[in-house]
Amino acid sequence: MNQLAMNDARLHWQCRRGMLELDELLQNYLDRRYANADANEQGAFRALLTLSDQELFDYFFGALAPLDPQLRHVIEHIRRAAGA
């Protein structure tokens, strides 16, 4: 398996979370936008995947927003794509 395929598989695995809602949001972004996103947005998405499920849930469905503007940017793309 080449490095690109390994990275892709790793990202798909990291999108699998403890909550179905998060799985769907993250996987949708990965499938539909990630490949065409610029390097900064891709990096922000990978950073987003390091957060806990509770943090992600609060960012997507709560009133919280991350301080990092790149994370906010990715979260907004994900929320808009989901109609949230």
C-alpha atoms as an extended CHARMM CRD file, in Angstrom:
* protein
*
        84  EXT
         1         1  MET       CA              0.0000000000        0.0000000000        0.0000000000  PROA      1               0.0000000000
         2         2  ASN       CA              1.4740000000        3.3730000000       -0.9640000000  PROA      2               0.0000000000
         3         3  GLN       CA              1.7760000000        6.3330000000        1.4300000000  PROA      3               0.0000000000
         4         4  LEU       CA             -1.2090000000        8.1870000000       -0.0660000000  PROA      4               0.0000000000
         5         5  ALA       CA             -3.4780000000        5.1710000000        0.3400000000  PROA      5               0.0000000000
         6         6  MET       CA             -2.2540000000        4.6640000000        3.9140000000  PROA      6               0.0000000000
         7         7  ASN       CA             -2.9640000000        8.3050000000        4.7770000000  PROA      7               0.0000000000
         8         8  ASP       CA             -6.4290000000        8.0460000000        3.2160000000  PROA      8               0.0000000000
         9         9  ALA       CA             -7.2140000000        4.8820000000        5.1660000000  PROA      9               0.0000000000
        10        10  ARG       CA             -5.9660000000        6.5090000000        8.3770000000  PROA      10              0.0000000000
        11        11  LEU       CA             -8.2100000000        9.5430000000        7.8640000000  PROA      11              0.0000000000
        12        12  HSD       CA            -11.2420000000        7.3290000000        7.1860000000  PROA      12              0.0000000000
        13        13  TRP       CA            -10.5000000000        5.4270000000       10.3860000000  PROA      13              0.0000000000
        14        14  GLN       CA            -10.1130000000        8.6490000000       12.4000000000  PROA      14              0.0000000000
        15        15  CYS       CA            -13.5150000000        9.8380000000       11.1630000000  PROA      15              0.0000000000
        16        16  ARG       CA            -15.0970000000        6.8900000000       12.9590000000  PROA      16              0.0000000000
        17        17  ARG       CA            -16.1570000000        8.2720000000       16.3010000000  PROA      17              0.0000000000
        18        18  GLY       CA            -18.2620000000        7.1640000000       19.2460000000  PROA      18              0.0000000000
        19        19  MET       CA            -21.3000000000        9.0710000000       17.9640000000  PROA      19              0.0000000000
        20        20  LEU       CA            -23.0240000000        8.3160000000       14.6800000000  PROA      20              0.0000000000
        21        21  GLU       CA            -23.7580000000       12.0170000000       14.1280000000  PROA      21              0.0000000000
        22        22  LEU       CA            -20.0510000000       12.8310000000       14.2310000000  PROA      22              0.0000000000
        23        23  ASP       CA            -19.1860000000        9.8900000000       11.9880000000  PROA      23              0.0000000000
        24        24  GLU       CA            -21.5640000000       11.1610000000        9.3350000000  PROA      24              0.0000000000
        25        25  LEU       CA            -20.4030000000       14.7780000000        9.4950000000  PROA      25              0.0000000000
        26        26  LEU       CA            -16.7120000000       13.9720000000        9.3680000000  PROA      26              0.0000000000
        27        27  GLN       CA            -17.0000000000       11.2610000000        6.7340000000  PROA      27              0.0000000000
        28        28  ASN       CA            -19.1260000000       13.5050000000        4.5210000000  PROA      28              0.0000000000
        29        29  TYR       CA            -16.4730000000       16.2280000000        4.6390000000  PROA      29              0.0000000000
        30        30  LEU       CA            -13.6890000000       13.7360000000        3.9450000000  PROA      30              0.0000000000
        31        31  ASP       CA            -15.5320000000       12.2190000000        0.9910000000  PROA      31              0.0000000000
        32        32  ARG       CA            -16.7690000000       15.4420000000       -0.5870000000  PROA      32              0.0000000000
        33        33  ARG       CA            -14.3600000000       18.2590000000        0.1970000000  PROA      33              0.0000000000
        34        34  TYR       CA            -11.0670000000       17.1640000000        1.7250000000  PROA      34              0.0000000000
        35        35  ALA       CA             -9.2880000000       16.2000000000       -1.5180000000  PROA      35              0.0000000000
        36        36  ASN       CA             -9.9940000000       19.6190000000       -3.0680000000  PROA      36              0.0000000000
        37        37  ALA       CA             -9.2600000000       21.6680000000        0.0430000000  PROA      37              0.0000000000
        38        38  ASP       CA             -6.0280000000       23.6380000000        0.2980000000  PROA      38              0.0000000000
        39        39  ALA       CA             -3.1860000000       22.4530000000        2.5360000000  PROA      39              0.0000000000
        40        40  ASN       CA             -4.2120000000       24.7440000000        5.4200000000  PROA      40              0.0000000000
        41        41  GLU       CA             -7.7720000000       23.4430000000        5.4310000000  PROA      41              0.0000000000
        42        42  GLN       CA             -6.5910000000       19.8360000000        5.1950000000  PROA      42              0.0000000000
        43        43  GLY       CA             -4.2590000000       20.4280000000        8.1380000000  PROA      43              0.0000000000
        44        44  ALA       CA             -7.0850000000       21.9710000000       10.1480000000  PROA      44              0.0000000000
        45        45  PHE       CA             -9.2930000000       18.9590000000        9.4060000000  PROA      45              0.0000000000
        46        46  ARG       CA             -6.5660000000       16.5810000000       10.5740000000  PROA      46              0.0000000000
        47        47  ALA       CA             -6.2020000000       18.6900000000       13.7410000000  PROA      47              0.0000000000
        48        48  LEU       CA             -9.9650000000       18.5310000000       14.2340000000  PROA      48              0.0000000000
        49        49  LEU       CA             -9.7600000000       14.7390000000       14.2210000000  PROA      49              0.0000000000
        50        50  THR       CA             -7.4890000000       14.8570000000       17.2790000000  PROA      50              0.0000000000
        51        51  LEU       CA            -10.2180000000       16.4540000000       19.4100000000  PROA      51              0.0000000000
        52        52  SER       CA            -12.4550000000       14.4640000000       21.7320000000  PROA      52              0.0000000000
        53        53  ASP       CA            -15.9470000000       13.4600000000       20.6640000000  PROA      53              0.0000000000
        54        54  GLN       CA            -17.4180000000       15.8070000000       23.2650000000  PROA      54              0.0000000000
        55        55  GLU       CA            -15.4350000000       18.7730000000       21.9320000000  PROA      55              0.0000000000
        56        56  LEU       CA            -16.5030000000       17.9770000000       18.3810000000  PROA      56              0.0000000000
        57        57  PHE       CA            -20.1250000000       17.5860000000       19.4270000000  PROA      57              0.0000000000
        58        58  ASP       CA            -20.0400000000       20.9440000000       21.1930000000  PROA      58              0.0000000000
        59        59  TYR       CA            -18.5030000000       22.6260000000       18.1450000000  PROA      59              0.0000000000
        60        60  PHE       CA            -20.9710000000       21.1140000000       15.6860000000  PROA      60              0.0000000000
        61        61  PHE       CA            -24.1650000000       21.1560000000       17.7410000000  PROA      61              0.0000000000
        62        62  GLY       CA            -23.5000000000       23.4640000000       20.6710000000  PROA      62              0.0000000000
        63        63  ALA       CA            -22.8400000000       27.1320000000       20.9700000000  PROA      63              0.0000000000
        64        64  LEU       CA            -19.0810000000       26.7320000000       21.2220000000  PROA      64              0.0000000000
        65        65  ALA       CA            -16.5510000000       27.7510000000       18.5990000000  PROA      65              0.0000000000
        66        66  PRO       CA            -12.8390000000       26.9630000000       18.6260000000  PROA      66              0.0000000000
        67        67  LEU       CA            -10.4170000000       29.8370000000       19.0620000000  PROA      67              0.0000000000
        68        68  ASP       CA             -8.3300000000       28.6970000000       16.0890000000  PROA      68              0.0000000000
        69        69  PRO       CA             -9.6650000000       30.3970000000       12.9440000000  PROA      69              0.0000000000
        70        70  GLN       CA             -8.6640000000       27.4710000000       10.7000000000  PROA      70              0.0000000000
        71        71  LEU       CA            -10.6490000000       25.0360000000       12.8550000000  PROA      71              0.0000000000
        72        72  ARG       CA            -13.6320000000       27.4160000000       12.7790000000  PROA      72              0.0000000000
        73        73  HSD       CA            -13.3520000000       27.5460000000        8.9930000000  PROA      73              0.0000000000
        74        74  VAL       CA            -13.4690000000       23.7590000000        8.6370000000  PROA      74              0.0000000000
        75        75  ILE       CA            -16.2850000000       23.4140000000       11.1510000000  PROA      75              0.0000000000
        76        76  GLU       CA            -18.3400000000       25.9670000000        9.2530000000  PROA      76              0.0000000000
        77        77  HSD       CA            -17.8100000000       24.0430000000        5.9890000000  PROA      77              0.0000000000
        78        78  ILE       CA            -18.8870000000       20.8250000000        7.6790000000  PROA      78              0.0000000000
        79        79  ARG       CA            -21.9340000000       22.4260000000        9.3050000000  PROA      79              0.0000000000
        80        80  ARG       CA            -23.0410000000       24.1150000000        6.0560000000  PROA      80              0.0000000000
        81        81  ALA       CA            -22.7110000000       20.8640000000        4.1160000000  PROA      81              0.0000000000
        82        82  ALA       CA            -24.9280000000       19.1710000000        6.6950000000  PROA      82              0.0000000000
        83        83  GLY       CA            -27.4560000000       21.9900000000        6.7850000000  PROA      83              0.0000000000
        84        84  ALA       CA            -26.7630000000       22.5070000000       10.4960000000  PROA      84              0.0000000000
